[in-house]
Amino acid sequence: MALSITHLNGSPATVSNLAPLAFAGYAHFTAMQMRNHSVRGMDLHVERLRNASDELFGRHLSDDQITEFLRIAVDDAGAADASLTCFITSHPGEFAPADDAPELDVLVKVTDPAQPPVGPLSLDVVRHERHLPQVKHVGEVGKTLFLRRANARGFDDAAFEDRVGRLSEATIWNLAFWDGESVIWPEADYLPGVTMQILARRLQSMAVRQQIREIRPTDMNDQFSAVVMNSWTPGIPVSRIGDKSMAQDATLSRLLDEAYTGEAQTRL
């Protein structure tokens, strides 16, 4: 039986209190994987929620309150391994003027642990820029639309190219590249994923060279390796971006796995 637990503000959610949230678009969230009751990068998850609440609502809940709501839902689920998603919205909802001090609602979903694709993945290149890229917000139909269009064109997923031709991110993934000497993060506007931030700080502690620079589809060649990453995985190899084949240098995946494994975990 599939695991599916939903809590609202620390209590099991009911149909009546979930109904007003159905298809609501003014909210933000973070998603994480729990293994053996523990999560990597918890400080980054609560920082993401704090900053996004300030951006959307002008106020935020305490880190302790968020963590407590997560723990209550996890205890109710009774699972050691799970996918956790924490959404924050407010009263009033969308299409209404803001209150001076809006009441914030926290919805926590606990579902089965994610199983990432094995890869390597082929990525179509599409022109797209997310609104408010620094906020992980809901209602982004473009991500699913471009995934499905990429599938129809024979690709596994899609990577985004901005208006000046730079690669930024993929539908639900961050991108990272390897030129044989350093890990390269794209220079563009995108959502900095928690896994990406974990890897960046761990690679720094491991004295692995990193750089941020503009990457364009025309830069791709068989000397570059690439991966995608999100809360499911620190790196799935990429075989092709658009019409360009990528090198399959296992060094990048090895470094990212080592960095991710070394990150401290928070028990829930």
C-alpha positions as a LaTeX table, in Angstrom:
\begin{tabular}{lrrr}
\hline
Residue & $x$ (\AA) & $y$ (\AA) & $z$ (\AA) \\
\hline
Met1 & 0.00 & 0.00 & 0.00 \\
Ala2 & 1.36 & 3.40 & $-0.99$ \\
Leu3 & 2.36 & 5.77 & 1.79 \\
Ser4 & 0.32 & 8.99 & 1.78 \\
Ile5 & 0.00 & 11.21 & 4.86 \\
Thr6 & $-1.03$ & 14.88 & 4.74 \\
His7 & $-0.93$ & 17.24 & 7.71 \\
Leu8 & $-2.08$ & 20.86 & 7.93 \\
Asn9 & $-0.56$ & 22.95 & 10.71 \\
Gly10 & 0.52 & 19.90 & 12.67 \\
Ser11 & $-2.72$ & 17.88 & 12.49 \\
Pro12 & $-4.06$ & 15.31 & 10.02 \\
Ala13 & $-5.67$ & 17.19 & 7.13 \\
Thr14 & $-9.37$ & 16.81 & 6.37 \\
Val15 & $-11.29$ & 17.18 & 3.12 \\
Ser16 & $-12.90$ & 20.39 & 4.36 \\
Asn17 & $-9.65$ & 22.16 & 5.22 \\
Leu18 & $-7.87$ & 20.94 & 2.09 \\
Ala19 & $-10.65$ & 21.95 & $-0.31$ \\
Pro20 & $-9.77$ & 25.69 & $-0.29$ \\
Leu21 & $-6.16$ & 24.79 & $-1.18$ \\
Ala22 & $-7.05$ & 22.67 & $-4.21$ \\
Phe23 & $-5.36$ & 24.16 & $-7.30$ \\
Ala24 & $-4.32$ & 27.24 & $-5.30$ \\
Gly25 & $-1.30$ & 28.89 & $-6.85$ \\
Tyr26 & 0.06 & 31.33 & $-4.25$ \\
Ala27 & 2.33 & 29.09 & $-2.20$ \\
His28 & 5.89 & 27.88 & $-2.00$ \\
Phe29 & 7.49 & 24.65 & $-0.87$ \\
Thr30 & 10.56 & 22.53 & $-0.35$ \\
Ala31 & 10.99 & 18.83 & $-1.03$ \\
Met32 & 13.37 & 16.40 & 0.63 \\
Gln33 & 14.18 & 12.74 & 0.95 \\
Met34 & 14.27 & 11.12 & 4.39 \\
Arg35 & 16.32 & 7.98 & 4.87 \\
Asn36 & 16.51 & 6.20 & 8.22 \\
His37 & 14.55 & 9.11 & 9.76 \\
Ser38 & 17.23 & 11.59 & 8.63 \\
Val39 & 17.48 & 14.41 & 6.08 \\
Arg40 & 20.51 & 16.10 & 4.57 \\
Gly41 & 20.67 & 19.89 & 4.34 \\
Met42 & 17.85 & 20.65 & 6.78 \\
Asp43 & 19.36 & 24.08 & 7.45 \\
Leu44 & 19.07 & 24.84 & 3.75 \\
His45 & 15.48 & 23.63 & 3.55 \\
Val46 & 14.31 & 25.84 & 6.41 \\
Glu47 & 16.33 & 28.77 & 5.05 \\
Arg48 & 14.59 & 28.30 & 1.68 \\
Leu49 & 11.16 & 28.34 & 3.36 \\
Arg50 & 12.05 & 31.34 & 5.50 \\
Asn51 & 13.30 & 33.43 & 2.58 \\
Ala52 & 10.43 & 32.46 & 0.29 \\
Ser53 & 7.85 & 33.33 & 2.97 \\
Asp54 & 9.45 & 36.75 & 3.39 \\
Glu55 & 9.30 & 37.22 & $-0.39$ \\
Leu56 & 5.67 & 36.13 & $-0.84$ \\
Phe57 & 4.05 & 37.01 & 2.49 \\
Gly58 & 6.31 & 39.57 & 4.20 \\
Arg59 & 6.78 & 37.31 & 7.23 \\
His60 & 7.87 & 33.79 & 8.10 \\
Leu61 & 7.38 & 31.09 & 10.70 \\
Ser62 & 10.22 & 30.06 & 12.96 \\
Asp63 & 12.59 & 27.31 & 11.87 \\
Asp64 & 11.62 & 25.35 & 14.99 \\
Gln65 & 7.92 & 25.52 & 14.08 \\
Ile66 & 8.58 & 24.20 & 10.58 \\
Thr67 & 10.77 & 21.38 & 11.88 \\
Glu68 & 8.17 & 20.44 & 14.49 \\
Phe69 & 5.42 & 20.18 & 11.86 \\
Leu70 & 7.67 & 17.90 & 9.80 \\
Arg71 & 8.42 & 15.69 & 12.82 \\
Ile72 & 4.74 & 15.36 & 13.72 \\
Ala73 & 3.87 & 14.24 & 10.18 \\
Val74 & 6.80 & 11.81 & 10.05 \\
Asp75 & 5.81 & 10.30 & 13.40 \\
Asp76 & 2.25 & 9.85 & 12.13 \\
Ala77 & 3.49 & 8.16 & 8.96 \\
Gly78 & 5.62 & 5.69 & 10.91 \\
Ala79 & 8.12 & 5.24 & 8.08 \\
Ala80 & 11.91 & 5.43 & 8.25 \\
Asp81 & 12.26 & 6.25 & 4.54 \\
Ala82 & 9.95 & 8.71 & 2.78 \\
Ser83 & 9.56 & 11.72 & 0.51 \\
Leu84 & 8.67 & 14.86 & 2.47 \\
Thr85 & 7.17 & 17.99 & 0.94 \\
Cys86 & 6.46 & 21.10 & 2.99 \\
Phe87 & 4.19 & 23.79 & 1.49 \\
Ile88 & 3.49 & 27.23 & 2.95 \\
Thr89 & 0.54 & 29.41 & 1.97 \\
Ser90 & $-1.41$ & 32.21 & 3.61 \\
His91 & $-4.80$ & 33.72 & 4.39 \\
Pro92 & $-6.12$ & 35.30 & 2.27 \\
Gly93 & $-5.10$ & 33.17 & $-0.69$ \\
Glu94 & $-4.46$ & 34.23 & $-4.27$ \\
Phe95 & $-6.25$ & 37.06 & $-6.09$ \\
Ala96 & $-6.82$ & 39.00 & $-2.86$ \\
Pro97 & $-5.05$ & 41.96 & $-1.22$ \\
Ala98 & $-2.48$ & 41.04 & 1.40 \\
Asp99 & $-3.08$ & 41.43 & 5.11 \\
Asp100 & $-0.49$ & 43.31 & 7.13 \\
Ala101 & 0.33 & 40.12 & 9.06 \\
Pro102 & $-1.10$ & 37.19 & 7.09 \\
Glu103 & $-1.76$ & 33.90 & 8.82 \\
Leu104 & 0.49 & 31.21 & 7.38 \\
Asp105 & $-0.58$ & 27.62 & 6.82 \\
Val106 & 1.89 & 24.73 & 6.63 \\
Leu107 & 0.96 & 21.61 & 4.71 \\
Val108 & 3.25 & 18.59 & 4.99 \\
Lys109 & 2.96 & 15.57 & 2.71 \\
Val110 & 4.69 & 12.26 & 3.47 \\
Thr111 & 4.80 & 9.80 & 0.59 \\
Asp112 & 6.88 & 6.87 & $-0.61$ \\
Pro113 & 10.61 & 7.48 & $-1.11$ \\
Ala114 & 11.50 & 8.64 & $-4.61$ \\
Gln115 & 13.21 & 6.35 & $-7.08$ \\
Pro116 & 15.25 & 8.49 & $-9.49$ \\
Pro117 & 15.78 & 7.44 & $-13.11$ \\
Val118 & 18.97 & 5.52 & $-13.76$ \\
Gly119 & 20.19 & 7.57 & $-16.73$ \\
Pro120 & 22.04 & 8.67 & $-18.64$ \\
Leu121 & 19.37 & 11.15 & $-19.73$ \\
Ser122 & 18.96 & 13.04 & $-22.97$ \\
Leu123 & 17.79 & 16.66 & $-22.60$ \\
Asp124 & 15.95 & 18.72 & $-25.16$ \\
Val125 & 16.80 & 22.45 & $-25.13$ \\
Val126 & 13.85 & 24.84 & $-24.82$ \\
Arg127 & 13.65 & 28.60 & $-24.39$ \\
His128 & 12.17 & 29.22 & $-20.95$ \\
Glu129 & 12.76 & 31.42 & $-17.90$ \\
Arg130 & 10.93 & 30.78 & $-14.64$ \\
His131 & 9.17 & 33.64 & $-12.87$ \\
Leu132 & 10.74 & 34.39 & $-9.46$ \\
Pro133 & 13.45 & 31.77 & $-10.03$ \\
Gln134 & 14.79 & 32.19 & $-6.48$ \\
Val135 & 11.48 & 30.90 & $-5.04$ \\
Lys136 & 10.39 & 27.28 & $-5.28$ \\
His137 & 6.74 & 28.10 & $-5.91$ \\
Val138 & 3.76 & 26.06 & $-7.05$ \\
Gly139 & 1.74 & 26.20 & $-10.24$ \\
Glu140 & 4.57 & 25.98 & $-12.78$ \\
Val141 & 2.77 & 24.23 & $-15.63$ \\
Gly142 & 5.71 & 24.90 & $-17.93$ \\
Lys143 & 7.87 & 22.27 & $-16.26$ \\
Thr144 & 5.44 & 19.44 & $-17.02$ \\
Leu145 & 4.56 & 20.86 & $-20.44$ \\
Phe146 & 8.20 & 21.00 & $-21.54$ \\
Leu147 & 8.92 & 17.55 & $-20.10$ \\
Arg148 & 6.07 & 16.06 & $-22.13$ \\
Arg149 & 7.05 & 17.93 & $-25.28$ \\
Ala150 & 10.63 & 16.70 & $-24.84$ \\
Asn151 & 9.34 & 13.13 & $-24.47$ \\
Ala152 & 7.34 & 13.53 & $-27.68$ \\
Arg153 & 10.55 & 14.64 & $-29.44$ \\
Gly154 & 12.42 & 11.54 & $-28.22$ \\
Phe155 & 14.21 & 13.10 & $-25.22$ \\
Asp156 & 14.01 & 12.06 & $-21.58$ \\
Asp157 & 13.56 & 15.61 & $-20.25$ \\
Ala158 & 14.23 & 19.26 & $-21.06$ \\
Ala159 & 16.91 & 21.82 & $-20.18$ \\
Phe160 & 16.12 & 25.54 & $-20.18$ \\
Glu161 & 17.88 & 28.19 & $-22.25$ \\
Asp162 & 17.36 & 31.82 & $-21.26$ \\
Arg163 & 16.75 & 34.80 & $-23.53$ \\
Val164 & 20.46 & 35.40 & $-24.06$ \\
Gly165 & 21.17 & 31.75 & $-24.89$ \\
Arg166 & 22.55 & 30.51 & $-21.56$ \\
Leu167 & 21.66 & 27.14 & $-20.08$ \\
Ser168 & 20.17 & 27.62 & $-16.62$ \\
Glu169 & 18.46 & 24.51 & $-15.23$ \\
Ala170 & 16.22 & 21.63 & $-16.27$ \\
Thr171 & 12.53 & 21.03 & $-15.52$ \\
Ile172 & 12.91 & 19.76 & $-11.94$ \\
Trp173 & 16.70 & 19.59 & $-11.86$ \\
Asn174 & 19.80 & 21.70 & $-11.44$ \\
Leu175 & 22.59 & 21.25 & $-13.96$ \\
Ala176 & 26.30 & 20.72 & $-13.30$ \\
Phe177 & 29.14 & 20.24 & $-15.77$ \\
Trp178 & 32.68 & 18.85 & $-15.67$ \\
Asp179 & 35.51 & 19.85 & $-18.01$ \\
Gly180 & 38.04 & 17.39 & $-16.60$ \\
Glu181 & 39.39 & 19.85 & $-14.04$ \\
Ser182 & 36.51 & 21.58 & $-12.29$ \\
Val183 & 32.81 & 21.36 & $-11.50$ \\
Ile184 & 31.01 & 24.09 & $-13.44$ \\
Trp185 & 27.76 & 25.66 & $-12.28$ \\
Pro186 & 25.77 & 27.65 & $-14.86$ \\
Glu187 & 25.78 & 31.42 & $-14.66$ \\
Ala188 & 22.11 & 32.31 & $-15.15$ \\
Asp189 & 18.93 & 32.89 & $-13.15$ \\
Tyr190 & 17.62 & 29.63 & $-11.68$ \\
Leu191 & 16.43 & 28.07 & $-8.45$ \\
Pro192 & 19.47 & 27.07 & $-6.34$ \\
Gly193 & 18.48 & 23.56 & $-5.29$ \\
Val194 & 19.19 & 22.31 & $-1.81$ \\
Thr195 & 21.17 & 19.36 & $-3.19$ \\
Met196 & 23.15 & 21.77 & $-5.35$ \\
Gln197 & 23.95 & 23.90 & $-2.30$ \\
Ile198 & 24.94 & 20.84 & $-0.29$ \\
Leu199 & 27.31 & 19.75 & $-3.03$ \\
Ala200 & 28.84 & 23.21 & $-3.49$ \\
Arg201 & 29.76 & 23.54 & 0.18 \\
Arg202 & 30.96 & 19.97 & 0.47 \\
Leu203 & 33.08 & 20.21 & $-2.69$ \\
Gln204 & 34.64 & 23.35 & $-1.26$ \\
Ser205 & 35.56 & 21.49 & 1.93 \\
Met206 & 37.02 & 18.71 & $-0.24$ \\
Ala207 & 39.15 & 21.29 & $-2.11$ \\
Val208 & 37.53 & 20.36 & $-5.43$ \\
Arg209 & 37.80 & 23.17 & $-7.93$ \\
Gln210 & 34.49 & 24.86 & $-8.81$ \\
Gln211 & 33.57 & 27.71 & $-11.09$ \\
Ile212 & 30.47 & 29.61 & $-12.17$ \\
Arg213 & 30.34 & 30.57 & $-15.81$ \\
Glu214 & 28.01 & 30.97 & $-18.75$ \\
Ile215 & 27.28 & 27.69 & $-20.48$ \\
Arg216 & 25.53 & 27.67 & $-23.86$ \\
Pro217 & 24.27 & 24.75 & $-25.94$ \\
Thr218 & 26.93 & 25.59 & $-28.53$ \\
Asp219 & 29.62 & 25.05 & $-25.87$ \\
Met220 & 28.66 & 21.40 & $-25.51$ \\
Asn221 & 31.06 & 18.81 & $-26.90$ \\
Asp222 & 32.37 & 15.35 & $-26.12$ \\
Gln223 & 34.91 & 16.88 & $-23.69$ \\
Phe224 & 32.17 & 18.02 & $-21.32$ \\
Ser225 & 30.34 & 15.80 & $-18.86$ \\
Ala226 & 27.02 & 16.83 & $-17.35$ \\
Val227 & 24.60 & 15.66 & $-14.66$ \\
Val228 & 21.20 & 16.67 & $-13.35$ \\
Met229 & 20.45 & 16.73 & $-9.62$ \\
Asn230 & 17.59 & 17.34 & $-7.22$ \\
Ser231 & 16.39 & 16.03 & $-3.86$ \\
Trp232 & 16.22 & 12.54 & $-5.34$ \\
Thr233 & 19.90 & 12.26 & $-6.27$ \\
Pro234 & 23.22 & 14.14 & $-6.29$ \\
Gly235 & 23.71 & 13.41 & $-9.95$ \\
Ile236 & 22.28 & 11.50 & $-12.90$ \\
Pro237 & 24.56 & 11.47 & $-15.97$ \\
Val238 & 23.44 & 13.28 & $-19.11$ \\
Ser239 & 24.17 & 11.68 & $-22.46$ \\
Arg240 & 22.99 & 14.48 & $-24.76$ \\
Ile241 & 21.89 & 18.12 & $-24.59$ \\
Gly242 & 20.01 & 19.06 & $-27.71$ \\
Asp243 & 22.00 & 17.69 & $-30.63$ \\
Lys244 & 25.30 & 17.59 & $-28.69$ \\
Ser245 & 26.61 & 14.33 & $-27.19$ \\
Met246 & 28.27 & 14.58 & $-23.79$ \\
Ala247 & 31.33 & 12.77 & $-22.47$ \\
Gln248 & 30.61 & 10.02 & $-19.95$ \\
Asp249 & 33.41 & 10.77 & $-17.46$ \\
Ala250 & 32.54 & 8.99 & $-14.23$ \\
Thr251 & 34.71 & 11.42 & $-12.24$ \\
Leu252 & 31.91 & 13.96 & $-11.88$ \\
Ser253 & 29.38 & 11.46 & $-10.52$ \\
Arg254 & 31.99 & 10.01 & $-8.17$ \\
Leu255 & 32.89 & 13.43 & $-6.74$ \\
Leu256 & 29.24 & 14.42 & $-6.29$ \\
Asp257 & 28.37 & 11.12 & $-4.61$ \\
Glu258 & 31.31 & 11.49 & $-2.24$ \\
Ala259 & 30.36 & 15.07 & $-1.42$ \\
Tyr260 & 26.70 & 14.23 & $-0.83$ \\
Thr261 & 27.46 & 11.22 & 1.35 \\
Gly262 & 29.68 & 13.37 & 3.55 \\
Glu263 & 26.93 & 15.88 & 4.36 \\
Ala264 & 25.68 & 15.86 & 7.96 \\
Gln265 & 22.12 & 14.61 & 8.50 \\
Thr266 & 19.32 & 15.83 & 10.76 \\
Arg267 & 17.11 & 13.26 & 12.41 \\
Leu268 & 13.35 & 13.82 & 12.29 \\
\hline
\end{tabular}
